[in-house]
Amino acid sequence: MAAAESFLAFNPAASASAAAASRRRSRGPRNRKKGWKRWSGPEARLGREIGDFLEDVGLQERAAGGLISEQPNEDLFFLDKGATPKNRSLKKKKPPQKPLHVDLVLQPLSKVPPPKNIGAHQVPNGRKERLRRRFWEQRAALGIFPRGERRLRARLARGEPPAPQKPPELGRSDPHRAFYDIWGQHNPLDAPLAGQDPWYLQQTKRLRVQRPPRLQARPSPLPPVEVIGQGGSYNPPFQEHQDLLRKALEVELRRRREEEKVERRLKVTEEPPSQEAVLREQLQGLLEEEEEDEEGQQEEDEERERPHRREQPGRKTEKQRRKEKEQREKAGARARARVALQRRQGLFQLRSLRRLLRLRDLELRRRRLLREQRRKLRETAPKRLGRLRYEEPELEVQLSEEIPESLRSLRPQGNLLRDRFRSLQRRNVLEPRLRAKFKRRYRVKYVEKRSFRAVTL
């Protein structure tokens, strides 16, 4: 027991953990008679303490390389001076990073280096500029300078300050050049034109031409890509699929009715007339018309010979004029009385008139809505841009038994390129067109060669 107390624990909770472990080990299988004798009495307690001691000794030997009580203080403690460099040898070295397999695959397999781009290191007119610079260096040694240098030297000799040099223009390859929006409000190119007369700018062609609003309008309000309804999906709802089938049926019935109408108009119901009947019909009425023409000519001659007498109207008497005036006055009085009666009766028809006005307003509103709908339909409808009219494509529909059970068994419907081409025609971007038909200009001649004849024979 004294030896057990001389050992030091690694942490303050070691003794508590040992006691807890002993308490945990005390709970053993007590359903047997062996457990009764083993875990009861002072012998069992002494055995537990010996087991804890031996376990602690084994732990110290494994962790510290021996008993802690027997090791010197230099191995257990050290003095931290702060300026001592840390032992980098104790640090774990990181393994060298290997390149990824993706980078290894992308590396070239050939050991031959790629050819150098000679044009990337060349300067435009480099040889010419080099010869020119060498020429003026030789002339400068003789005291001869170019014209710009001579003028600068003369200005400095007179005592004038040198002219300010222009800032170097930013080239296209300069990464630090300034950027600006040529269509924006703060465009440096428009700074010299600020505050000047618009008429002067327009006449001098310095004012930018405004884009007319008709060019900004879209040719059609339809979207570029129209989403198909739910009935055309690979797993459509039942009601949506039935509506799509009904639309396809209506299109087919309309087409069938048009074909039957054309056939009914072109159908011959009666037998063609014979040649004798045609001749009889052509000769019918020719003689009678000649007789009628002769009688009409005689009547016209008689009327022309008969003198025409102009009928002179008789003069009206005073009595007739008085009666006509009385009739006019009575007719005017009756008309005025009728208008007055209608006005008096209108007071009792206010309800009916209000109802008529309400009905008229409803009718005008219905017509206005109908005109608005027609206007929207005209805007969205394809226009006549060329010789042909736009024809709606056939509905891409699958029958109920053709619907796939899974996405794996789905078959593509339609053509993407043809759909985009028809979308451009529907939005009035392109005019409707037909595929050009190939027409052969010459007749194909078949010639049987001797080699072919020899093989076939």
C-alpha positions in Angstrom: 0.0 0.0 0.0 2.9 2.3 0.8 4.5 1.5 -2.5 1.3 2.2 -4.3 1.0 5.7 -2.7 4.6 6.6 -3.8 3.7 6.5 -7.5 2.6 9.7 -9.2 -0.4 9.8 -11.4 -0.4 11.5 -14.8 -3.3 13.7 -14.1 -5.4 14.7 -11.0 -8.2 12.5 -12.1 -6.1 9.3 -12.3 -6.8 8.3 -8.7 -10.5 9.0 -9.1 -10.6 7.0 -12.3 -8.9 4.1 -10.6 -11.4 4.1 -7.8 -14.2 4.4 -10.3 -12.7 1.5 -12.2 -12.5 -0.6 -9.1 -16.1 0.2 -8.3 -17.1 -0.8 -11.8 -15.1 -4.0 -11.6 -16.8 -4.9 -8.3 -20.0 -5.3 -10.2 -19.5 -8.8 -11.6 -21.8 -11.7 -12.4 -23.4 -12.5 -9.1 -25.9 -15.0 -10.5 -23.3 -17.7 -9.8 -21.8 -19.1 -6.7 -18.3 -18.3 -7.9 -19.1 -14.6 -8.0 -20.2 -14.7 -4.4 -16.9 -15.8 -3.1 -14.7 -13.8 -5.5 -16.2 -10.3 -5.0 -17.0 -10.4 -1.3 -14.9 -10.1 1.8 -11.4 -8.5 2.6 -9.6 -10.9 0.3 -11.5 -9.7 -2.7 -10.7 -6.0 -1.8 -6.9 -6.8 -1.4 -6.9 -8.5 -4.8 -8.5 -5.5 -6.4 -5.8 -3.2 -5.0 -3.0 -5.5 -6.2 -4.6 -5.5 -9.7 -4.8 -1.7 -9.8 -1.1 -1.4 -8.7 0.1 -3.8 -11.4 -2.0 -1.9 -14.0 -0.5 1.4 -13.0 3.0 0.0 -13.2 2.4 -1.3 -16.7 1.0 2.0 -17.8 4.1 3.9 -16.5 6.4 1.6 -18.3 4.6 1.9 -21.5 4.2 5.7 -21.5 7.4 6.9 -19.7 9.8 4.0 -20.3 9.9 3.0 -16.6 8.7 4.0 -13.1 8.4 7.7 -12.8 9.8 7.6 -9.2 13.0 6.1 -10.4 13.7 8.6 -13.3 15.9 11.7 -12.7 14.4 15.2 -12.6 16.2 16.2 -15.8 14.1 13.8 -17.8 10.9 14.8 -16.1 11.3 18.6 -16.1 13.0 21.3 -18.3 13.7 25.0 -18.0 11.9 27.2 -20.6 14.1 30.2 -21.4 12.0 31.4 -24.3 14.9 32.3 -26.7 16.0 28.7 -27.3 15.2 27.7 -30.9 12.7 25.0 -31.1 13.8 21.6 -32.2 12.6 21.3 -35.7 13.7 17.7 -36.0 10.9 16.7 -33.7 8.4 18.1 -36.1 6.8 15.7 -38.4 7.9 16.2 -42.0 5.2 16.5 -44.6 5.4 14.0 -47.3 6.3 15.4 -50.7 3.2 16.4 -52.7 2.8 14.3 -55.8 1.2 15.7 -58.9 -2.4 14.7 -59.6 -3.1 12.0 -62.1 -5.1 14.5 -64.2 -2.1 16.7 -64.6 0.1 13.7 -65.5 -2.4 12.7 -68.2 -2.4 16.2 -69.7 1.4 16.4 -69.9 2.9 15.9 -73.4 4.3 12.4 -74.0 6.9 13.6 -76.5 10.3 14.7 -75.2 10.8 17.1 -78.2 10.1 20.7 -77.0 7.5 22.7 -78.9 8.7 25.1 -81.5 9.1 28.7 -80.4 6.9 31.4 -81.7 9.4 33.6 -83.5 6.7 36.2 -84.4 5.9 36.9 -80.8 9.4 38.4 -80.2 9.6 40.4 -83.4 8.9 44.1 -83.5 7.2 45.6 -86.6 9.8 47.3 -88.7 12.4 46.5 -86.1 15.3 46.3 -88.6 14.3 49.6 -90.2 14.0 51.4 -86.9 17.4 50.0 -85.8 19.1 51.2 -88.9 17.4 54.6 -88.6 18.6 55.0 -85.0 22.1 54.0 -85.9 22.1 56.5 -88.8 21.1 59.4 -86.6 23.6 58.4 -83.9 26.3 58.7 -86.6 25.0 62.0 -87.7 24.8 63.3 -84.2 28.5 62.5 -83.7 29.1 64.9 -86.6 26.8 67.6 -85.1 23.8 67.0 -87.5 20.4 66.4 -85.8 16.9 65.8 -87.1 14.5 68.7 -87.7 12.6 68.3 -84.4 15.8 68.2 -82.4 17.1 71.3 -84.2 13.9 73.3 -83.5 14.0 72.2 -79.8 17.7 73.3 -79.5 16.9 76.7 -81.1 14.0 77.3 -78.7 16.2 76.5 -75.7 18.9 78.8 -77.0 16.3 81.7 -77.2 15.3 80.9 -73.6 11.8 79.7 -74.3 10.4 76.9 -72.2 10.0 73.6 -73.9 6.6 72.8 -75.3 4.6 70.4 -73.1 4.7 66.9 -74.4 1.5 65.1 -75.2 0.7 62.2 -72.9 1.4 58.9 -74.6 -1.7 57.4 -76.2 -3.0 54.3 -74.6 -2.7 51.5 -77.1 -4.9 48.5 -77.3 -2.3 46.3 -75.6 -2.0 48.6 -72.5 -3.7 46.9 -69.5 -3.9 50.2 -67.5 -5.8 52.1 -70.1 -9.0 53.9 -69.1 -12.4 52.5 -70.1 -15.5 54.5 -70.8 -18.9 53.9 -72.3 -19.2 55.6 -75.7 -23.0 55.6 -75.3 -23.0 56.9 -71.7 -23.5 60.4 -70.4 -19.9 60.9 -69.2 -18.2 60.2 -72.5 -14.9 62.1 -72.9 -15.4 62.3 -76.6 -18.5 64.4 -76.1 -16.8 66.9 -73.9 -15.8 69.4 -76.7 -19.4 69.4 -77.9 -21.0 70.3 -74.6 -22.9 73.6 -74.5 -23.0 74.1 -78.3 -26.0 74.8 -80.5 -27.9 71.5 -81.4 -28.6 72.9 -84.9 -24.9 73.6 -85.5 -24.0 70.1 -84.3 -26.6 68.6 -86.6 -25.5 70.5 -89.6 -21.8 69.8 -89.0 -22.6 66.0 -88.6 -21.2 66.1 -85.0 -24.5 65.2 -83.4 -25.2 61.5 -83.0 -28.1 60.3 -85.0 -30.9 59.1 -82.7 -32.2 55.7 -83.2 -35.9 55.8 -84.3 -38.4 54.2 -81.9 -39.7 51.9 -84.6 -36.4 50.1 -84.8 -36.4 49.5 -81.1 -39.8 47.7 -81.1 -39.7 43.9 -81.2 -41.2 42.3 -84.3 -43.4 40.1 -82.1 -44.2 39.9 -78.4 -44.0 36.1 -78.4 -41.2 34.6 -76.3 -38.3 33.0 -78.3 -38.8 29.7 -76.6 -42.3 28.5 -75.8 -42.7 26.0 -73.1 -44.9 23.0 -74.1 -48.0 22.2 -72.0 -48.2 19.5 -69.4 -50.0 17.3 -71.8 -46.8 16.9 -73.9 -44.5 15.8 -71.1 -43.2 12.2 -70.8 -45.4 11.6 -67.8 -48.4 13.9 -68.4 -51.5 14.2 -66.1 -54.5 12.4 -67.4 -56.7 15.5 -67.9 -54.0 17.5 -69.6 -53.2 14.6 -72.0 -56.8 14.3 -72.9 -57.0 18.0 -73.7 -54.0 17.7 -76.0 -55.6 14.7 -77.7 -58.8 16.8 -78.2 -56.9 19.6 -79.8 -55.2 17.2 -82.2 -58.6 15.7 -83.0 -60.0 19.1 -83.8 -57.1 19.9 -86.2 -57.5 16.6 -87.9 -61.3 17.0 -88.3 -60.9 20.5 -89.7 -58.4 19.2 -92.3 -60.7 16.4 -93.2 -63.7 18.8 -93.7 -61.6 21.0 -96.0 -60.6 17.9 -98.1 -64.2 16.8 -98.4 -65.3 20.3 -99.4 -62.7 20.3 -102.2 -63.7 16.8 -103.3 -67.4 17.8 -103.3 -66.8 20.8 -105.4 -64.8 18.9 -108.0 -67.1 15.9 -108.1 -69.1 15.4 -111.3 -72.7 14.6 -110.5 -74.3 14.5 -114.1 -73.2 12.9 -117.3 -71.5 15.1 -119.8 -73.9 16.3 -122.5 -73.7 14.8 -126.0 -72.6 16.6 -129.1 -76.1 16.8 -130.5 -77.5 18.4 -127.3 -74.7 20.9 -127.3 -75.4 21.9 -130.9 -79.2 22.2 -130.2 -78.5 24.4 -127.2 -76.3 26.7 -129.3 -78.9 27.1 -132.1 -81.8 27.6 -129.8 -83.5 31.1 -130.1 -81.5 32.3 -133.1 -84.4 32.6 -135.5 -86.8 34.1 -132.9 -84.3 36.8 -132.0 -84.1 37.8 -135.6 -87.9 38.2 -135.9 -88.0 40.2 -132.7 -85.3 42.5 -133.9 -87.2 43.3 -137.1 -90.5 44.1 -135.1 -88.6 46.3 -132.7 -87.0 48.2 -135.6 -90.4 48.9 -137.2 -91.9 50.2 -133.9 -88.9 52.6 -133.4 -89.4 54.0 -137.0 -93.1 54.7 -136.3 -92.3 56.5 -133.0 -89.7 58.5 -134.7 -92.2 59.6 -137.5 -95.0 60.5 -135.0 -94.8 64.1 -133.7 -94.3 64.6 -130.0 -96.6 67.1 -128.2 -95.5 68.7 -124.9 -98.2 68.5 -122.2 -98.9 71.9 -120.7 -100.0 71.8 -117.0 -103.2 73.8 -116.3 -103.2 76.9 -114.1 -104.3 76.3 -110.5 -107.3 78.1 -109.1 -107.5 80.1 -105.9 -109.5 77.3 -104.3 -106.9 74.7 -105.1 -104.1 76.7 -103.7 -106.1 77.5 -100.5 -106.7 73.7 -100.0 -103.0 72.9 -100.5 -102.0 75.5 -97.9 -104.6 74.1 -95.4 -103.3 70.6 -96.0 -99.7 71.8 -95.3 -100.7 73.6 -92.1 -102.6 70.5 -90.9 -99.7 68.2 -91.6 -97.3 70.5 -89.7 -99.7 70.7 -86.7 -100.0 67.0 -86.6 -96.2 66.6 -86.7 -95.8 69.1 -83.8 -98.5 67.4 -81.8 -96.9 64.0 -82.3 -93.5 65.3 -81.1 -95.1 66.9 -78.0 -96.9 63.7 -77.2 -93.7 61.7 -77.5 -92.0 64.1 -75.1 -94.8 63.8 -72.6 -94.7 60.0 -72.9 -90.9 60.0 -72.5 -91.3 61.0 -68.8 -93.0 57.7 -68.1 -90.3 55.7 -70.0 -87.3 56.7 -67.8 -86.8 53.2 -66.4 -86.9 51.6 -69.8 -84.6 54.2 -71.2 -82.2 53.7 -68.3 -82.3 50.0 -68.9 -81.6 50.5 -72.6 -78.7 52.8 -71.8 -77.3 50.2 -69.5 -77.6 47.5 -72.1 -76.0 49.8 -74.7 -73.1 50.4 -72.3 -72.6 46.7 -71.8 -72.7 46.1 -75.6 -70.1 48.8 -76.2 -67.9 47.4 -73.5 -68.2 43.9 -75.0 -67.3 45.3 -78.4 -64.3 47.1 -76.9 -63.1 44.0 -75.2 -63.6 42.1 -78.4 -61.6 44.7 -80.4 -58.8 44.5 -77.8 -58.6 40.7 -78.1 -58.5 40.9 -81.9 -55.8 43.5 -81.7 -53.7 41.3 -79.4 -54.3 38.3 -81.7 -53.1 40.5 -84.7 -50.0 41.4 -82.8 -49.1 37.8 -81.9 -50.2 36.4 -85.2 -47.4 35.9 -87.9 -47.5 38.5 -90.6 -47.4 38.1 -94.3 -43.7 38.8 -95.1 -43.3 36.9 -98.3 -45.1 35.0 -101.0 -46.2 32.2 -98.6 -48.3 32.2 -95.5 -47.2 30.8 -92.2 -48.7 27.4 -91.4 -48.9 26.1 -87.9 -46.9 22.9 -87.4 -48.6 19.7 -86.4 -49.1 18.9 -82.8 -46.5 16.5 -81.4 -48.8 14.2 -79.4 -48.6 10.6 -78.3 -51.5 8.2 -77.8 -52.3 6.8 -74.4 -50.7 3.5 -75.3 -47.5 5.2 -76.6 -46.7 7.0 -73.4 -43.4 5.5 -72.1 -43.3 3.9 -68.7 -39.9 5.4 -67.7 -37.6 8.2 -68.9 -35.2 5.6 -70.1 -37.6 4.3 -72.8 -38.6 7.9 -73.9 -38.2 8.5 -77.7 -37.5 12.0 -78.9 -40.3 13.8 -80.7 -39.8 16.4 -83.5 -36.6 18.2 -84.6 -34.9 20.9 -82.6 -33.5 22.7 -85.6 -36.8 22.7 -87.4 -38.5 24.0 -84.2 -36.1 26.9 -83.9 -36.6 27.8 -87.6 -40.3 27.8 -87.2 -40.0 30.0 -84.1 -38.1 32.6 -86.2 -41.0 32.5 -88.7 -43.7 32.7 -86.1 -41.9 35.8 -84.5 -41.7 37.6 -87.9 -37.9 37.4 -88.0 -37.8 35.3 -91.2 -40.4 34.9 -93.9 -42.0 31.5 -94.4 -40.1 29.4 -96.9 -40.3 26.0 -98.6 -37.5 23.6 -99.2 -36.0 24.1 -102.7 -36.8 21.3 -105.0 -34.1 19.7 -107.0 -34.8 19.9 -110.7 -32.4 18.1 -113.0 -31.6 20.1 -116.1 -30.5 17.2 -118.2 -31.7 13.7 -118.8 -29.7 11.0 -117.1 -28.0 8.6 -119.5 -27.0 5.1 -118.5 -23.9 3.7 -120.3 -22.9 0.1 -119.9 -19.1 -0.1 -119.8 -17.2 -3.1 -121.2 -15.7 -4.0 -117.9 -19.2 -4.2 -116.3 -20.5 -6.2 -119.3 -17.6 -8.7 -119.0 -18.4 -9.3 -115.4 -22.1 -9.7 -115.8 -21.8 -12.0 -118.8 
